[in-house]
């Protein structure tokens, strides 16, 4: 059973993930399903699905740099904004970041920091 303090923290982070403007629809849906399943017989299965989705969605710093340096980023956001994103991503990496720092990725990383406790 998950310690109540950890469970409360993960619920808070799941709600932050759902509210994040950068969240993908799959992560949002699985977070909503997990929150609804907490305390039910489906909690264990939904927890496993939740963790699996977050592991797939958490963007590494190298993945982020690959995107921000791509023509697609420039196409989607324009030259100026893409350059700003790229500068930020490269600065993150220089400072030792492992993951993207958008609100969705931060929530994913925070939740996954409790992966072992969640999957007990």
N, C-alpha and C positions, 0 to 999 in steps of 0.2 A: 504494500500500500504506500502511496506517495505521501510524504510528510506534508501536513496542511500548509505550512509556510511556503514550501516549494510549489505546491499545487496552486495556491493563491497567486504566486509570482507568475507562473506559467499562464494562468488564466488572464492576468493583466497583460502579459506580453501577447497573447493570442488576440485580445481585443485591440491592442495597438497594431498588430499585423493587419487585422481586418480593416482598420481605419486608415492605414497607410496609403497615400496616393499612388505609391509605386508597387503595390501588391498585385500579383497576377490573380486571375479569377480562380485558378485551381487552388492556390494557397488560401485564398479567402474562403472558398467553399469548404475545404478540409478543416480549417480553423473553426468555422461555424459549426460543422458537424461534431468536431471534437468537444467544443464547449457544451453543446446540447447533450453529448453522451456522458459527460463527467457525472459520476455517481450512479450510472446505470449499468446494466449487464453488458452493454456495448462499449463501455469505456476502454477496455483493453484493446479491442480490435481497432477502434477509432484512434487510439493513441499510436498504435503501430503505423496506421495510414498517415496520421499527422506528421510523425517523425520522418517517415519516408519522403513525403512531399517536401518538407522543409529542407531535407538534405539535398534534394534535387534542385530546389529553388535558390538556396543561398549562393550568391554569386561571389566567387573568389576575386581577389584583387586583379589577378591576371585575366580572368574572364571580363571583368569590368574594363580593363585597359584595352583588351581586344575590341570591345564594342566602341569605346569612346574614340579610339584611333581609326575606326572604320569609316568608309564612305557612307554606310547606312546611318550612322550617328549624325553626320553632317547633313544628310538628306532629311532626316526626321526633325532635327533641331536647328539647322542652319549653321553656317561656318562659325559665327561668334560664340553661340551657346555651346557647340561641340568643342570648340577650343577651350572654353572655360571648364567643361566637364573633363576634358583630357588633362588639363593642368591639375585639376583637383585630384583625379585618380592617380596620376603620377606622384603627386605630393603624398597622398595616402601611402602608396607603396614605399616611397623613400623613408617615410616615418614608421615603417614596419607593419602596416595594416595587412591583415590576411584576407579581409572581406570588404565588399562594398559597404559604404556607410549610409545608404538610403534608409529611410525608416522601416521598410519591409525587411531588408537584409539584417538590420540591427535587431529587430524583433525575432527573426529566424535564429540568429546566432545566440541571442539570449535564451531562447527556448531550448535550442540544441545543447546549450551548456549544461542542461539538466537531463539529457537524453537517457543516461543510465538509470537515473531515478524514475523517469517516466516509464521506461520499459520493464521495470522489475515485475 
